[in-house]
């Protein structure tokens, strides 16, 4: 499988964007987000998402993000959006003048979680590597696009068949910023098979 920017399709096309052979730019619209129920009790499902379809069970998707975020919760990154109640996203969310949150959200059957770590506000670029092994998934991040660190491993209950994955950007509060996506490629799965403890025997 190879990455072809022409294979990407919009779910909720933004008002302002540009797509060239090697770069995608999105200008976010205020009050756009992805979140389902947990803790906040609200449901937001209006962020623009640009994805491609695949039946491939083992692969990695790499993308570099650059962003001018400056308002709380501004975010852009990698996404796998299956439907409104089953999706995954990894991104940096701006918090304030002192720090940002590097994290991921997994939403299964209509309930989201949010796992984060604090990073410096000066970081305005991040690479992501999204990998699939059947219905299990891994998200990694990198400052230089060479050395990746694991952010999360998760299972998607509806992620065993054909899936959709790509990029997204949004501004949950009253703000707007430019998100830039480059260096997109699909490779053989870089998330290697586990070579430690053997799986439990089926009963």
N, C-alpha and C positions, 0 to 999 in steps of 0.2 A: 504494500500500500504506500502511495506517495501523496504528499500534500499538494493540493492544487487549490489556489485561492478561489477559483471559479466554482468549486464544489460547495462553498459556504453559502448558507441560506439564513435569512433573518427570521428570528422570532421577535416580534415587536421592533420594527425598524426605527432607528432614531431619526429625528428631524434633520440633524446635521452630522454628516460623516463623509469620508472619502476612502476609496479603495483603489490602490494601484497594484502593480505586479508584486511588490515586495513590502508594502506597508498599508496598514489600516489605521485610520484616525476616527475617533468618535468624540463628539462634543456632548457631554451628558446633559440631560434635562433635570431640573429640580424635581424632587419627590418621586424618584424612581429607585426601586430596590427589589431584592429577592429575600424573603423571610417567611416562615410558616409557624405561627402560633406560639411556640415555646417561650415561656417567661413573659414576653411582651404582650402576648395574647392577640396580637394583630396579625393579619396576613397581607403581605406585599408581594405582588407578582407582576410587576410592570417594567422591569429592567430590560433594555435591549440586549439580545443575545444573538451571536452570529456563529452558526455551527455547520458541521458536515456529518453525514451519516456513515456508519460502518457496521459490518458484521464481523470484522476481524476481532479475534479473541485475545491477541497478544500484540501490543504495540506501545510506543511512547510518543506523545505529542509535546513538542517544545515550542515555547514562545517567549519573546522578550517584551516586557512592558516598560513604557516610560510615561510619566504622568506629572501634571501640574496641580495636583490636588492641594487644597488649602482650607477645606471646610470639613467639619466633623462627619465621618462616615463615607466621604468620597472614596471610591474604590474602583479598581479594574483588575482583571486577571483572567484565569482559565476557568472554564465551566463545562459541566456535563449536565444538560437540561433535558430530562426525559419527559416530564410533564410538570404541572404546577405543584405537585406534591411529592415529587421524586427528582432530586437534583443534587449537584455537588458544585461548590465553587471554592477557589483559592485566590487570595488577593492580599494587598495591603490596604488597610482602612485608616485614613487620616483621623487623628484624634484631636490634637491641639498643637501649639507651637513647640512643645517639648518632646512629644513621642507619637508613634503610630502603632497600629496593630498589624502584625503579619499573621495571617491565620486562614482557617478554612471552615466552611459550613457544610455539613452533610444533612440532607433532608430525606428521610425515609417515611413514606406513608403519611405525609402531611405534618411532620414535626421536625423542626430544625435544631441543630446544636451549633455551638461556636467555640472552636479551640484556637487560642491565640498566644502569641508571645510579643513582648514590647520591643520595638526597634527605634532607632534614632529618626527624627523627623527630616534629617538631611538626605535620607535615601529616597531618590526619585526615579529609580529604575530597578527592576527585578526580573529575572528569568524564572520560568516555571517549567517543570517537566511532569506531565500527567501520564501515568502508565496504567495499562489494563492487563490483568491476568484473569480471564473469564469474567466472573461477577465480583471480583475483588479489585481494588484500585489503590494507587499510591500517588501522592502529590509531593514533589520536591521543589526546592527553590535554590537559586544561585545568584550571587552578585556579579560573577564574571562569565556565566554561561559555560563554565568548565567544571567547577567543583560544586556538586549539588549536595544539599542537606535534606534529609527526610522531614517533611512537615506532618504527614499523616498517612496511615493505612486505613481503609474502610471497606465495608461490604455494602453493596447496593442491592436491595431486595428485588428491584425490578431491572437490574443491570446485567442480565445474563444473555439477552438476545441482541438484537440490533439496537445500537445506541447512537446518540448525537453528542458531539463535543465541540468545543471551540473557545470563544472569548466573550467577555461581557464588560460593561462599564456602567456605573450608575452613581447618582447623588441622592441619597435618601432624604436629605434636608433641603433647605432653600439655597442651593448652590449649583454651580456648573463648572466643569473643567474639561481639558483635552486629554484623552488617553491615546497613546500611540502603541501599536503592536507591530513588531518586526521579527525577523529571523525565525519564522514559523516553519517547522518541518516535522515529519513523521518518520520514526526510525523503528528498527526492531526493538522489542521490549527491553528497556534498560533496567527494569525491576526484575532481577534474577530470581529463579525458583529458590525456595528456601532449602538450605542444605544442612539444617540442624536436626531438631527433634522430628522423628517420623510422625506422620498423621496417625490419629487413633484408628484402630480397626473398626470397620463398620459392623454394627450389631444386627 
